[in-house]
Amino acid sequence: MTAPPDTAIGHGARLGVLDIGSNTVHLLIVDVRRGGRPVPSRSHKRTLRLMRYLVDGAISDEGVAALLDAIGECTEIARGEQLDDFVVMATSAVREADNGDDVVARIEAQTGVPLQILSGPDEARLTFLAVRRWFGWSAGRILLFDIGGGSLEIAAGDDEEPAIALSVPLGAGRSTVGFFHGDPPTAADQRALRMYAKAVLEDAVAEAKPVGRPDHVVGSSKTIRSLARLAGNAMPGVGGIDRVVLRRDQLDDWVPRLARMDAPSRAALPGITPDRTFQIVAGGIVLSEAMRAFGAKELDVSPWALREGRLLDMLDRL
């Protein structure tokens, strides 16, 4: 599936990454050339919400079957695309499952493709690379928040390689399952999540302190993009692409309102897609506490995140 590096880049190449996340199985295929911006060619996504299949720390048989079906569908699409390089990667849901090794073995046996298990810091570093490339060197020192289903990634630094890359157990799906006992969540459930998030983030703030104050705070991931579309502002950007900014006071205004709605009602709001309705409240609480802990009053939303970071890393290696 892999062409010689010089041939691939000199004449253009097609790269693919299959991201097995806590919420979705997402295939992204891009066309690349030396010195050019990656151009998306195809995207295919299946929503799974693996957190709901966790039983006593292990992915249930039903969850494994759903996961294998989704991955099989995506790898079949990838095989028809004549890719020059293809990577299958998994994040926290598979990484932390008690039966994760068995699940990985079954995935590799079914697809015939090696599965890379990314650590939390690896997720943070790759997402930071994507954000740095999107905003460029003029952004200065970047502080990044990326909220996945299972974890919150935090990275900061002046270069393409962040000075710190952290992962904490504050994903939107994990937080929903762990703290909310009904829909809508009670005020007590929300307070419990806020208190837990504050405690977890204290260590992250201390670890990031030597990096210094950021010039630019950035949020990535579908959860943050959804919240920004609902509560944020679109401003004129460079090159005709809107800049989307989310202020903490806007977030804190909307989260209590979201918490009073049930999931079907949230789905009717702009930006809240059906696969995010159940966990958007927890995601909003986590983001609010992260911004408060780090003293961030607003953030820019990056359209690039982990998948793009992995593709850029593949391109750099070619």
Salt bridges, closest charged atoms under 4 A:
ASP19 OD2 - ARG307 NH1 2.93
ASP31 OD1 - ARG14 NE 2.66
ASP69 OD2 - ARG46 NH2 2.90
GLU73 OE2 - HIS44 NE2 2.42
GLU73 OE1 - ARG46 NH1 2.66
GLU76 OE1 - ARG79 NH1 3.89
GLU81 OE1 - ARG14 NH1 2.94
GLU81 OE2 - ARG42 NH1 3.18
GLU96 OE2 - ARG95 NH2 3.78
GLU96 OE1 - ARG174 NH2 2.35
ASP122 OD1 - ARG125 NH2 2.33
GLU123 OE2 - ARG95 NH1 2.89
ASP158 OD1 - ARG141 NE 3.31
GLU160 OE2 - ARG133 NE 2.59
GLU161 OE2 - ARG125 NE 3.89
ASP183 OD1 - ARG266 NH2 2.83
ASP189 OD1 - HIS181 ND1 3.18
ASP249 OD1 - ARG247 NE 2.96
ASP252 OD2 - ARG292 NH2 2.62
ASP253 OD2 - ARG257 NH2 2.41
ASP275 OD2 - ARG276 NH1 2.87
GLU289 OE2 - ARG194 NH1 2.55
GLU289 OE2 - ARG292 NH1 3.37
GLU298 OE2 - ARG243 NH2 3.98
ASP300 OD1 - HIS216 NE2 3.34
ASP300 OD2 - ARG243 NE 2.71
ASP313 OD2 - ARG310 NH1 3.16
ASP313 OD2 - ARG317 NE 2.84
ASP316 OD2 - ARG133 NH2 2.68
